[in-house]
Amino acid sequence: VIMLLDLLSFAIMIFLTHYFWAAISGALFIDAFIQLSHINNQRKLYQASNGDEARAASCYMTAFVIGGASGGAISSHIYTLFGWSGVLILCAMICLLSFLLKSQKENTITLPGE
């Protein structure tokens, strides 16, 4: 559900690019949903770590930092080629891909309200 809400936030920012309120609300929603994702991921990680929480947290944060640095480098390159809309579309595509991969892993796609 969090990934779908994140996609909605990106859609708001993509289609309403000329409105300052859309950028502010989209950024706040994206930040909130990313924080929720981290909490959810860490909860699952700690449940599966079987007494080795420190190592699991260290690996998670290392992967998070590497992913953030890679994402920053890629998005700055996309920005020079396609502008802000290109960055938003890339982020939405990555979010959609992660939703589809997670859904495939669970073997079902569940939408909110179902």
Buried (B, 14 or more C-beta within 10 A) or exposed (E): EBBBBBBBBBEBBBEBBEEEEBBEBBEEBBEBBEEBBEEEEBEEBBEEBEEEEEEBBEEBEEEEEEEEEEBEEEBEEBBEEEEBBBBBBBBBEBBBEEBEEEEEEEEEEEEEEE
